[in-house]
Structure formats: C-alpha cells, structure tokens
Amino acid sequence: MRTPTGDLSGGPSSELGRTQPIFGPELGEFDASDRRNAAEGDDKGVKTGTTTVGIKTAEGVVLATDMRASLGRMVSSKDVQKVEQIHPTGALTIAGGVSAAQNLISTLRAETNLYEARRGNDMSMQALSTLTGNLLRTGAFYIVQPILGGVDETGAHVYSIDPLGSVIEEEYTVTGSGSQYALGVLEQEYRDDLTVEEAKTAATKAIKSAVERDVASGNGINIAVVTEDGVEITRHKEFDDLL
C-alpha cells in the first residue's frame, strides 16, 4: 500500500510530482491568476454586495450574513446562501463575486475531506485559514473576501481574510459593502464574555443596521453557529425572529 504524501508539512510529493508548499492545496496548483487579474477591469459577474459578520465566543463562533445578490444596480437574487459549512467544525462567509466564492467553497470542502482521509484527523483552524489565504493569493478566486469561523482543540477562532490572501485572527470582524454600518454596532455590542445566544443577537443587530443603510445588502439573514459539536445554519427573512 502506498503511503500518502504531499502533506502540509512542506515535504516532497511523489503523487503531485513537485515539492508541496507549506499549507498548500492537496489538489494541486491553480494557474488562472493571470487570466483573473487581466479580467479585473471587465468583471461584470454577479456580486453579493453583502454584509457579513463573525463573532468569537468562549462556546463557539457566530457568523451572520444578509441574503441579497446584485448585478450592477439590479437585485439579481433575494435568497442567497452566503455562509456555508466547509469543515466538520468550520464555516465560511462570502463577500464578492458569487462564482468565485462558490468555487472557493467547493475547493475548501474537497481539501478538508482529503486531509481527513489521508491523516485520520480534522484540519486545524490555523491550517485551514492559511490554506484559504494561500488559495486567494493565487488569484484563481478573484475577488472574494471571506470570514472563516471554526472550533478546534485549541478553542474558537474567527479569521478575516482579504482578497489578496492576508489572514488576521480577530475577536469579531465584518466584510462587505455594509461593513461600516455593522462594525459600529459590534463596537457597542461586543464583550469578551458573550454567550452564543448573545452573539447571535449582536450579529443580527449588526446585519439589520447594514441592511437599513446599504442598498447592496438586504432580504433577510443567514446565521451559522459553530461549536465543537458541528455547524448549524439557519435562514430568516425577518430579523425580529432573532431579536
């Protein structure tokens, strides 16, 4: 039986026929960055517009997003799922181009499944955040600005990851066109002793504030609660259901 190689340690990979970079994708490299960068000025794809929020608590992580997608000045969808499970105890929000975000989510799911199959344990949140940043840095997922939230054996983690691949761990963070409105609410609502239920309320207030002022955000809220037991995602058209 052949021993699996090409792990995240940076060692040589006989399966991939090259040296595997630290925290590199197990599926291989992406060579679309030049084409993506060249198309930057002509990107007319569907955008999520978006307000997304991530909050860390002692019990887990709360991620929240609105549900609107836009095409130019038109609302192209009122029912977009902007937070997805990508790991047994991890989830990702999306802000930016819809097609690129969907592709990123599919790739991360595949990578975490391969990691578990080859090693017999789940990828840590640090490794997953670094992998996400490295994938974005290739330019193959232009242009996405996610929030990664998850729980591993070291506790709960929230990472803000920008479209160029920088990764910053935060207590709470926001992304998207309505982020300035949401951040003001979180500055008032956040405490380091928040419970998950209190964090859900704070995240709902932040998204609601953005929806009232940002024309690219709206039409409801997605809420993901991530704990050591897994990921639970709910969808609500009315904010009052959570307040």
N, C-alpha and C positions, 0 to 999 in steps of 0.2 A: 504493500500500500504506500503510495507516495505521500510524503509529509507535506502538508500545505505550507507554501512560502508566500512571500510578498506581503508580510505583515506591516504594521505601522511603526516598526522599530527602526526603519531606515536600512535594513539589510538587503542583500541581493535577492532578486526574484527570478527563479527559473521559469515560472509559469508566465510571467509577463515579458521575459526576455530583456530586462533592464533593471537598473537599480531603483528600488521603490523609495520615494521620498518620505520623510517623517510625516505621519498623518496624511499620507497621500491616498487617493481613491483606490480601492482594490479592483475596480472595474477597468482601470486604465486612465490614460490622459484624455483631455478634451482639446481639440485643435481648432476650435471655432472662434477663438478670441479675436483674431484679426478681422474676420468677417463681421463679428458683432460690433467691434469698435468702428469699423468703416461705415456701418449702418446707423451709427448713433444719431446723426442728424436727420435720418429719414424714418425713424421709428414711429409708425402710426398704429401700432397694435393696441389691443385693449389694455387699459390700465386699471388698477384697483383704486386709484385715488388714495383713499384709505386713512383710517386712524387705527393704530394697533398699540396695545399696552401690555407690558409684562411686569408682574409684581412678585417678589420673593417673600415667602413667609417661613416660619420655623417648621410648618407642617407640609409645605409644598409650594407650588407655583401656580399663579393665576395668570392666564393670557386672555386678552379680550380684543375683539376687532369689530368694526362695522361690517355691513353686508352689501355695499354698493360698488359696482364697477362702471367705468366710464370709457367712452370712445370720443375723444375730443371734448366737446361741450355736451354731448349726449350721455344720458344714463343708459348704459348698454345692458345692465343686469341689476336687479334689486335683491338677488338672493345668492350671493357669492359666499362660498365657504372659504374664509381667509385664515383659518387655523387648522392644522392637520397633525395627526399623530405620525411621527417618523421613527419612533423608538419605543420599546415597551414602557418606558417611563420618561418620555420626552415628546415635545410638540414644537411646531414651528409656525409662526405667523408670517403672512406675506404682505408686502407692500411693493408696488412697482408693476412691471409687465406680467400679465397673467400667464402667458405661455411659458415664459422663463421660470416663473415661480412654480408652476405645475411640474416642469421638468426637474427643477431642483429637488422638489419633494420626492418625486419618484426615484431620483438618484440616491438621495439620502436613505430612503427606505431600503433600497437594494444593498447599499453599503453596510447598513447596520445589520441586515439579515446575513450577509456574507461574513461579517465579523463574528457574529454569534455562532454561525455554523462552523467556522474554522477554528474558533478558540474555546467555544463552550461557555462563554460568559458575555454579558452585555457590554457594549462600548461605554466608557465613562463619558460624562458630560464635557469634561475638558477636551477629550479626544474628538468628540462629536462637534464641538464648537470650532475646534481648529480645522477639522475636515471641511466644515461648512465654509469657513473663511477661505480656505485654500481653493475650494471649488469656485467660489465667487471671484477669486483673484485670477482665475484662468480667463475670465471674460466670456465664458460659454453660457452664462445665465444672466446676461445683461437685460434689464437692470432691476435687481431685486434687493430690498433692504429688509431682512427678516429679524425677528426676535426669536431666540431659542430659549426654551424653558424646560428644565428637567430635574429629576431627582436621581442620585446615585448613592453609593455607600458613603460618600463624604457629605451628603445633605442636598439641599435645594440650590439651584443655580438659575440665574437669568443672564443671558448674553445679548448685547446689542451688536449686530454685525452689519457693517455698511457695505454698499455695493462693490467697493474695491477690496473687501476682504478683511478689514481690520476687525478685531474681536475684543470687546470690552465687557467684563462681568460687572453687573450693576445690581443694586437693591431693587430698583424699579427703572423702567425705561419706556420710551414711546418712539414710534416711527410714523411716517406718512404725512400727507398734506395737512391733516388736522392736529399734528403733534403739539403745536404750540398751545392750543386750547386745552388739550388733555394734560399736558405737563403741568400747567398751572393748577389744575385740580389735584393732581397727585402730590404736588408740593405741599398742599394743605392737608391732604387725607392720609399720607403715608406715615406709619410708625413702624419701628423695627419689631414691635410685638404684635403686629396684626395677625389675626387668625385667618384661615382660608375664607371663611364667610365674610369677614370684614374686608378682606382684599377683593372679593367679588363685588362688594358694594362700592368700594373705591374705584375699581376698574370700570364699573357700569357708569358711575358719575362722570368719569373722565371721558368715556366714549360719548355719552349723552351730550356733554358740553361741546365736544368737537362737532358732533352731528348738527347742533344748533347753529354753528357758525361757519363750518367748512362745507362748501357746496359739493365737494367730491366725496364726502362721507355721508352715510345715511342708511335708512331702510332696515334697521334692526341691529342686533348684536349677537356675535358668537362668543361663547365663554368656554374656555378649557381649564379644567382643574387637574393638575398633575401632582400625584403623590407617589409614594413608594409602592402603592397598590396598582398604579396604572394611570391612564388618561381618560377623563370623562369630558366630552364636548357636548354642549347644549346650544340651541339656537332659539332666539327670542325676537319676535317682531316688535314687542312692546317693552320699553325699558322699565315700566312700572312693575313688571313681573319679578324684577330683581331688586327693587328698592323698597 
